[in-house]
Amino acid sequence: MAIAKDNLVLSIAGFDPCGGAGILADIQTMHQLKVQGMAVVTALTYQNEDDLWGIEWKDFDPIKSQIDALLADYSFGVVKIGIINGLDLLNKLLQYLEKRIPNARIIWDPVLKSSSGFDFVKKVESDEFQNILKRVHLITPNRWEFDKISAALGSETWPTNVLKKGGHSDTSDTSDILIKPDGSQVKIEGKRIEGKDKHGTGCVLSSAVAASINKGMSLEDACKAAKEYTEKYLQTGTAKLGRHFEINA
């Protein structure tokens, strides 16, 4: 019988050896927010906080096997998904999650390209995105990813909640915008923290949203709490590798 999901969140993402991004960043964030994180690996990356040399992708069967092993004993109400080898595989994964944990709220951080320019998702097509977005509770694109997906969809109206991240803006205003399926928008205030760029902030933000939702917050409040946590993470020193243990969450 599965253990209660009240304090468990599942991250399905890549493994970054330095821990700044991917599942290690997700788990550190969740634990700081007093949520038990568990993880399924979609890729082994060869990287540190400065460079990415390569990636070894996992196919559906090993990803499924990891999920099955966890679901034998645990149940999850919230799932965060990071990098994955293409939209076909993501759609297949979402269909499987829909079958195994149908009521789980899924948050997808659509990492289409690394900050060093490595393409994680090369093919972007409208039909695939429509199928994917209908199956997730929230997507957390940066501005480039938002524009890329909007162009593929042929519209800025998406069939799910969208947290459009503002960290890549050219101004001091780094506010995020929460866009709901009905078109209504909520501004999540943020200001640029000069000289404090960090590796993996997108992973930190999306996993903080997942943890906050799992603790019972509304989507809007979870996005605000995640923004606050991420800004605290940005202030943990000047190095590109942040330190979660310094954050008083």
CORSULMO-V702548 format. One record per pair of residues at least 4 apart in sequence whose ideal C-beta (glycine too) atoms are under 8 Angstrom apart, sorted by sequence separation. I is the first residue (numbers start at 1). J is the second residue. D is the distance in whole Angstrom. If there is no record, write none. Layout:
# CORSULMO-V702548
i=I j=J d=D
i=I j=J d=D
This chain:
# CORSULMO-V702548
i=4 j=8 d=8
i=16 j=20 d=6
i=20 j=24 d=8
i=21 j=25 d=5
i=22 j=26 d=7
i=23 j=27 d=6
i=24 j=28 d=6
i=25 j=29 d=6
i=26 j=30 d=6
i=27 j=31 d=6
i=28 j=32 d=6
i=29 j=33 d=6
i=31 j=35 d=7
i=47 j=51 d=6
i=58 j=62 d=5
i=59 j=63 d=7
i=60 j=64 d=6
i=61 j=65 d=6
i=62 j=66 d=7
i=63 j=67 d=7
i=64 j=68 d=6
i=65 j=69 d=6
i=66 j=70 d=7
i=67 j=71 d=6
i=68 j=72 d=7
i=70 j=74 d=5
i=71 j=75 d=7
i=85 j=89 d=5
i=86 j=90 d=7
i=87 j=91 d=6
i=88 j=92 d=7
i=89 j=93 d=6
i=90 j=94 d=6
i=91 j=95 d=7
i=92 j=96 d=7
i=93 j=97 d=6
i=94 j=98 d=6
i=95 j=99 d=7
i=96 j=100 d=6
i=97 j=101 d=6
i=98 j=102 d=6
i=113 j=117 d=7
i=114 j=118 d=4
i=125 j=129 d=7
i=126 j=130 d=6
i=127 j=131 d=7
i=128 j=132 d=6
i=129 j=133 d=6
i=130 j=134 d=7
i=131 j=135 d=7
i=132 j=136 d=7
i=141 j=145 d=3
i=142 j=146 d=7
i=143 j=147 d=6
i=144 j=148 d=6
i=145 j=149 d=6
i=146 j=150 d=6
i=147 j=151 d=6
i=148 j=152 d=7
i=149 j=153 d=6
i=158 j=162 d=5
i=169 j=173 d=6
i=179 j=183 d=7
i=180 j=184 d=5
i=200 j=204 d=6
i=201 j=205 d=6
i=202 j=206 d=6
i=203 j=207 d=6
i=204 j=208 d=6
i=205 j=209 d=7
i=206 j=210 d=7
i=207 j=211 d=6
i=208 j=212 d=6
i=209 j=213 d=6
i=210 j=214 d=6
i=211 j=215 d=7
i=213 j=217 d=6
i=217 j=221 d=4
i=218 j=222 d=7
i=219 j=223 d=6
i=220 j=224 d=7
i=221 j=225 d=6
i=222 j=226 d=6
i=223 j=227 d=6
i=224 j=228 d=7
i=225 j=229 d=6
i=226 j=230 d=6
i=227 j=231 d=6
i=228 j=232 d=7
i=229 j=233 d=6
i=230 j=234 d=7
i=231 j=235 d=7
i=232 j=236 d=7
i=243 j=247 d=8
i=3 j=8 d=8
i=16 j=21 d=4
i=19 j=24 d=4
i=20 j=25 d=6
i=30 j=35 d=4
i=31 j=36 d=8
i=47 j=52 d=4
i=58 j=63 d=5
i=84 j=89 d=6
i=113 j=118 d=7
i=124 j=129 d=7
i=141 j=146 d=4
i=150 j=155 d=7
i=153 j=158 d=7
i=169 j=174 d=6
i=179 j=184 d=8
i=180 j=185 d=7
i=212 j=217 d=5
i=217 j=222 d=4
i=237 j=242 d=7
i=16 j=22 d=4
i=19 j=25 d=6
i=30 j=36 d=7
i=31 j=37 d=6
i=46 j=52 d=7
i=47 j=53 d=6
i=70 j=76 d=8
i=84 j=90 d=5
i=113 j=119 d=5
i=114 j=120 d=7
i=133 j=139 d=7
i=150 j=156 d=5
i=179 j=185 d=5
i=180 j=186 d=8
i=198 j=204 d=8
i=213 j=219 d=7
i=236 j=242 d=5
i=237 j=243 d=6
i=14 j=21 d=8
i=15 j=22 d=5
i=16 j=23 d=8
i=30 j=37 d=4
i=45 j=52 d=6
i=46 j=53 d=4
i=97 j=104 d=6
i=112 j=119 d=7
i=113 j=120 d=6
i=141 j=148 d=8
i=166 j=173 d=7
i=167 j=174 d=5
i=178 j=185 d=7
i=236 j=243 d=4
i=14 j=22 d=4
i=15 j=23 d=6
i=16 j=24 d=6
i=29 j=37 d=8
i=46 j=54 d=5
i=112 j=120 d=6
i=113 j=121 d=8
i=141 j=149 d=6
i=150 j=158 d=8
i=166 j=174 d=4
i=177 j=185 d=6
i=178 j=186 d=4
i=217 j=225 d=6
i=234 j=242 d=7
i=236 j=244 d=8
i=13 j=22 d=5
i=14 j=23 d=7
i=15 j=24 d=7
i=16 j=25 d=7
i=19 j=28 d=7
i=45 j=54 d=7
i=46 j=55 d=7
i=81 j=90 d=7
i=84 j=93 d=7
i=97 j=106 d=7
i=111 j=120 d=5
i=112 j=121 d=5
i=149 j=158 d=8
i=166 j=175 d=5
i=177 j=186 d=7
i=178 j=187 d=8
i=212 j=221 d=7
i=213 j=222 d=5
i=233 j=242 d=5
i=237 j=246 d=8
i=13 j=23 d=5
i=27 j=37 d=4
i=45 j=55 d=5
i=46 j=56 d=8
i=111 j=121 d=8
i=139 j=149 d=8
i=166 j=176 d=5
i=177 j=187 d=6
i=178 j=188 d=6
i=212 j=222 d=4
i=236 j=246 d=5
i=26 j=37 d=6
i=27 j=38 d=8
i=44 j=55 d=7
i=45 j=56 d=8
i=110 j=121 d=8
i=165 j=176 d=5
i=166 j=177 d=7
i=176 j=187 d=8
i=177 j=188 d=7
i=233 j=244 d=7
i=236 j=247 d=7
i=11 j=23 d=5
i=27 j=39 d=6
i=43 j=55 d=5
i=44 j=56 d=4
i=81 j=93 d=7
i=94 j=106 d=7
i=112 j=124 d=7
i=164 j=176 d=6
i=175 j=187 d=5
i=176 j=188 d=4
i=13 j=26 d=6
i=26 j=39 d=7
i=43 j=56 d=6
i=163 j=176 d=6
i=164 j=177 d=4
i=175 j=188 d=6
i=209 j=222 d=5
i=212 j=225 d=4
i=43 j=57 d=5
i=44 j=58 d=8
i=163 j=177 d=7
i=164 j=178 d=8
i=175 j=189 d=5
i=176 j=190 d=6
i=209 j=223 d=6
i=212 j=226 d=6
i=233 j=247 d=6
i=11 j=26 d=4
i=42 j=57 d=7
i=43 j=58 d=6
i=163 j=178 d=5
i=164 j=179 d=6
i=175 j=190 d=5
i=232 j=247 d=5
i=11 j=27 d=7
i=23 j=39 d=4
i=42 j=58 d=5
i=146 j=162 d=7
i=162 j=178 d=7
i=163 j=179 d=8
i=174 j=190 d=4
i=209 j=225 d=8
i=232 j=248 d=8
i=23 j=40 d=8
i=41 j=58 d=6
i=161 j=178 d=7
i=162 j=179 d=4
i=173 j=190 d=7
i=174 j=191 d=6
i=208 j=225 d=7
i=209 j=226 d=4
i=232 j=249 d=8
i=23 j=41 d=7
i=79 j=97 d=6
i=90 j=108 d=8
i=146 j=164 d=5
i=161 j=179 d=7
i=173 j=191 d=7
i=174 j=192 d=5
i=208 j=226 d=4
i=229 j=247 d=7
i=11 j=30 d=8
i=139 j=158 d=7
i=161 j=180 d=6
i=172 j=191 d=6
i=173 j=192 d=7
i=129 j=149 d=6
i=161 j=181 d=7
i=172 j=192 d=5
i=206 j=226 d=8
i=229 j=249 d=6
i=9 j=30 d=6
i=42 j=63 d=6
i=139 j=160 d=6
i=141 j=162 d=7
i=143 j=164 d=7
i=158 j=179 d=7
i=160 j=181 d=6
i=171 j=192 d=8
i=205 j=226 d=5
i=208 j=229 d=4
i=41 j=63 d=8
i=79 j=101 d=7
i=138 j=160 d=7
i=139 j=161 d=7
i=140 j=162 d=8
i=141 j=163 d=8
i=142 j=164 d=8
i=143 j=165 d=7
i=159 j=181 d=6
i=205 j=227 d=7
i=208 j=230 d=6
i=22 j=45 d=7
i=40 j=63 d=6
i=129 j=152 d=5
i=130 j=153 d=7
i=137 j=160 d=7
i=138 j=161 d=5
i=139 j=162 d=5
i=140 j=163 d=5
i=141 j=164 d=6
i=142 j=165 d=5
i=143 j=166 d=7
i=158 j=181 d=7
i=167 j=190 d=8
i=169 j=192 d=8
i=108 j=132 d=7
i=124 j=148 d=6
i=129 j=153 d=6
i=136 j=160 d=5
i=137 j=161 d=6
i=138 j=162 d=7
i=139 j=163 d=7
i=141 j=165 d=7
i=144 j=168 d=7
i=157 j=181 d=8
i=166 j=190 d=6
i=205 j=229 d=8
i=41 j=66 d=7
i=76 j=101 d=6
i=79 j=104 d=5
i=81 j=106 d=6
i=124 j=149 d=7
i=133 j=158 d=6
i=134 j=159 d=5
i=138 j=163 d=6
i=140 j=165 d=6
i=142 j=167 d=7
i=143 j=168 d=5
i=163 j=188 d=8
i=204 j=229 d=7
i=205 j=230 d=5
i=9 j=35 d=5
i=11 j=37 d=6
i=13 j=39 d=7
i=15 j=41 d=5
i=21 j=47 d=8
i=40 j=66 d=4
i=59 j=85 d=7
i=75 j=101 d=7
i=77 j=103 d=7
i=78 j=104 d=6
i=79 j=105 d=7
i=80 j=106 d=8
i=81 j=107 d=7
i=126 j=152 d=5
i=133 j=159 d=5
i=134 j=160 d=7
i=142 j=168 d=5
i=143 j=169 d=7
i=157 j=183 d=6
i=204 j=230 d=5
i=7 j=34 d=8
i=8 j=35 d=8
i=9 j=36 d=7
i=10 j=37 d=8
i=11 j=38 d=7
i=12 j=39 d=7
i=13 j=40 d=8
i=14 j=41 d=7
i=40 j=67 d=6
i=58 j=85 d=7
i=77 j=104 d=6
i=78 j=105 d=5
i=79 j=106 d=5
i=80 j=107 d=5
i=81 j=108 d=5
i=82 j=109 d=5
i=125 j=152 d=6
i=126 j=153 d=6
i=133 j=160 d=5
i=7 j=35 d=6
i=8 j=36 d=5
i=9 j=37 d=5
i=10 j=38 d=5
i=11 j=39 d=5
i=12 j=40 d=4
i=13 j=41 d=8
i=14 j=42 d=6
i=15 j=43 d=7
i=17 j=45 d=7
i=20 j=48 d=8
i=57 j=85 d=4
i=76 j=104 d=6
i=77 j=105 d=7
i=78 j=106 d=8
i=79 j=107 d=7
i=80 j=108 d=8
i=81 j=109 d=7
i=83 j=111 d=5
i=108 j=136 d=5
i=124 j=152 d=5
i=126 j=154 d=6
i=7 j=36 d=5
i=8 j=37 d=8
i=9 j=38 d=7
i=10 j=39 d=7
i=11 j=40 d=7
i=13 j=42 d=6
i=14 j=43 d=4
i=15 j=44 d=5
i=16 j=45 d=5
i=17 j=46 d=7
i=18 j=47 d=7
i=20 j=49 d=5
i=60 j=89 d=6
i=67 j=96 d=7
i=71 j=100 d=6
i=78 j=107 d=7
i=80 j=109 d=7
i=82 j=111 d=6
i=106 j=135 d=7
i=107 j=136 d=7
i=110 j=139 d=6
i=130 j=159 d=7
i=201 j=230 d=6
i=204 j=233 d=5
i=8 j=38 d=6
i=10 j=40 d=7
i=12 j=42 d=6
i=14 j=44 d=7
i=15 j=45 d=6
i=17 j=47 d=7
i=18 j=48 d=5
i=40 j=70 d=7
i=59 j=89 d=7
i=63 j=93 d=6
i=67 j=97 d=8
i=71 j=101 d=7
i=106 j=136 d=5
i=107 j=137 d=6
i=108 j=138 d=7
i=109 j=139 d=8
i=110 j=140 d=7
i=14 j=45 d=5
i=16 j=47 d=6
i=17 j=48 d=7
i=18 j=49 d=5
i=106 j=137 d=6
i=107 j=138 d=5
i=108 j=139 d=5
i=109 j=140 d=5
i=110 j=141 d=5
i=113 j=144 d=8
i=38 j=70 d=6
i=60 j=92 d=6
i=64 j=96 d=6
i=105 j=137 d=4
i=106 j=138 d=8
i=107 j=139 d=8
i=108 j=140 d=7
i=112 j=144 d=8
i=201 j=233 d=7
i=60 j=93 d=7
i=67 j=100 d=7
i=105 j=138 d=8
i=107 j=140 d=7
i=112 j=145 d=5
i=201 j=234 d=7
i=87 j=121 d=6
i=111 j=145 d=8
i=167 j=201 d=6
i=186 j=220 d=6
i=85 j=120 d=8
i=86 j=121 d=6
i=110 j=145 d=5
i=188 j=223 d=5
i=198 j=233 d=6
i=38 j=74 d=7
i=60 j=96 d=8
i=84 j=120 d=8
i=86 j=122 d=8
i=87 j=123 d=7
i=112 j=148 d=6
i=188 j=224 d=6
i=198 j=234 d=5
i=83 j=120 d=5
i=86 j=123 d=7
i=87 j=124 d=7
i=91 j=128 d=6
i=98 j=135 d=6
i=165 j=202 d=7
i=186 j=223 d=8
i=190 j=227 d=6
i=197 j=234 d=8
i=38 j=76 d=8
i=87 j=125 d=7
i=94 j=132 d=6
i=189 j=227 d=8
i=193 j=231 d=6
i=196 j=234 d=5
i=198 j=236 d=8
i=204 j=242 d=8
i=110 j=149 d=7
i=188 j=227 d=5
i=196 j=235 d=6
i=42 j=82 d=7
i=43 j=83 d=6
i=88 j=128 d=7
i=91 j=131 d=5
i=95 j=135 d=8
i=165 j=205 d=7
i=14 j=55 d=7
i=42 j=83 d=6
i=43 j=84 d=8
i=87 j=128 d=4
i=91 j=132 d=6
i=94 j=135 d=4
i=178 j=219 d=7
i=190 j=231 d=7
i=193 j=234 d=5
i=199 j=240 d=5
i=201 j=242 d=8
i=42 j=84 d=5
i=43 j=85 d=7
i=87 j=129 d=7
i=90 j=132 d=6
i=94 j=136 d=7
i=163 j=205 d=8
i=178 j=220 d=6
i=193 j=235 d=6
i=196 j=238 d=7
i=198 j=240 d=6
i=199 j=241 d=6
i=200 j=242 d=8
i=42 j=85 d=7
i=195 j=238 d=6
i=197 j=240 d=6
i=198 j=241 d=7
i=199 j=242 d=8
i=91 j=135 d=8
i=198 j=242 d=5
i=87 j=132 d=6
i=178 j=223 d=5
i=163 j=209 d=7
i=176 j=223 d=7
i=12 j=63 d=7
i=176 j=227 d=6
i=26 j=80 d=6
i=12 j=67 d=8
i=81 j=136 d=8
i=26 j=82 d=7
i=10 j=67 d=8
i=161 j=219 d=6
i=23 j=82 d=8
i=10 j=70 d=7
i=22 j=82 d=6
i=142 j=202 d=7
i=163 j=223 d=6
i=22 j=83 d=7
i=52 j=114 d=5
i=140 j=202 d=7
i=55 j=118 d=7
i=52 j=116 d=5
i=51 j=116 d=6
i=55 j=120 d=8
i=140 j=205 d=6
i=8 j=74 d=6
i=10 j=76 d=4
i=52 j=118 d=5
i=140 j=206 d=5
i=8 j=75 d=7
i=9 j=76 d=7
i=12 j=79 d=6
i=13 j=80 d=7
i=8 j=76 d=6
i=9 j=77 d=8
i=10 j=78 d=7
i=11 j=79 d=8
i=12 j=80 d=7
i=13 j=81 d=7
i=14 j=82 d=6
i=2 j=71 d=7
i=5 j=74 d=7
i=8 j=77 d=8
i=9 j=78 d=5
i=10 j=79 d=5
i=11 j=80 d=5
i=12 j=81 d=5
i=13 j=82 d=3
i=14 j=83 d=4
i=140 j=209 d=7
i=2 j=72 d=8
i=3 j=73 d=6
i=5 j=75 d=4
i=9 j=79 d=7
i=10 j=80 d=7
i=11 j=81 d=8
i=12 j=82 d=7
i=13 j=83 d=6
i=2 j=73 d=6
i=3 j=74 d=5
i=4 j=75 d=7
i=5 j=76 d=5
i=6 j=77 d=8
i=9 j=80 d=7
i=11 j=82 d=7
i=138 j=209 d=7
i=2 j=74 d=6
i=3 j=75 d=7
i=5 j=77 d=4
i=12 j=84 d=8
i=2 j=75 d=4
i=137 j=213 d=8
i=12 j=93 d=7
i=138 j=219 d=7
i=137 j=219 d=8
i=115 j=199 d=8
i=111 j=202 d=7
i=109 j=202 d=6
i=109 j=203 d=7
i=13 j=109 d=8
i=109 j=205 d=8
i=109 j=206 d=4
i=107 j=206 d=6
i=107 j=209 d=6
i=107 j=210 d=5
i=107 j=213 d=8
i=105 j=213 d=6
i=82 j=203 d=6
i=82 j=206 d=7
i=80 j=206 d=6
i=80 j=207 d=5
i=80 j=209 d=8
i=80 j=210 d=4
i=79 j=210 d=8
i=78 j=210 d=5
i=78 j=211 d=8
i=78 j=213 d=5
i=78 j=214 d=4
i=77 j=214 d=6
i=50 j=199 d=8
i=49 j=199 d=4
i=49 j=200 d=8
i=37 j=207 d=7
i=29 j=203 d=8
i=37 j=211 d=8
i=25 j=200 d=5
i=29 j=204 d=5
i=33 j=208 d=6
i=35 j=211 d=4
i=26 j=203 d=6
i=30 j=207 d=6
i=34 j=211 d=8
i=20 j=198 d=7
i=21 j=199 d=6
i=22 j=200 d=7
i=25 j=203 d=4
i=29 j=207 d=4
i=33 j=211 d=4
i=20 j=199 d=4
i=21 j=200 d=3
i=25 j=204 d=6
i=29 j=208 d=5
i=33 j=212 d=7
i=35 j=214 d=6
i=20 j=200 d=4
i=26 j=206 d=8
i=27 j=207 d=8
i=30 j=210 d=7
i=35 j=215 d=7
i=18 j=199 d=7
i=21 j=202 d=8
i=22 j=203 d=6
i=26 j=207 d=4
i=30 j=211 d=5
i=34 j=215 d=8
i=21 j=203 d=5
i=25 j=207 d=7
i=29 j=211 d=7
i=33 j=215 d=7
i=16 j=200 d=7
i=26 j=210 d=8
i=13 j=203 d=7
i=49 j=239 d=8
i=50 j=240 d=7
i=49 j=240 d=4
i=49 j=241 d=4
i=11 j=207 d=6
i=33 j=229 d=7
i=32 j=229 d=8
i=9 j=207 d=8
i=11 j=210 d=8
i=29 j=229 d=7
i=9 j=210 d=5
i=9 j=211 d=6
i=29 j=233 d=8
i=9 j=214 d=5
i=8 j=214 d=8
i=7 j=214 d=7
i=6 j=214 d=8
i=32 j=244 d=5
i=31 j=244 d=8
i=32 j=245 d=8
i=29 j=244 d=6
i=32 j=247 d=6
i=34 j=249 d=7
i=28 j=244 d=4
i=33 j=249 d=5
i=32 j=249 d=5
i=20 j=240 d=7
i=20 j=241 d=5
i=19 j=241 d=8
i=20 j=242 d=7
i=18 j=241 d=6
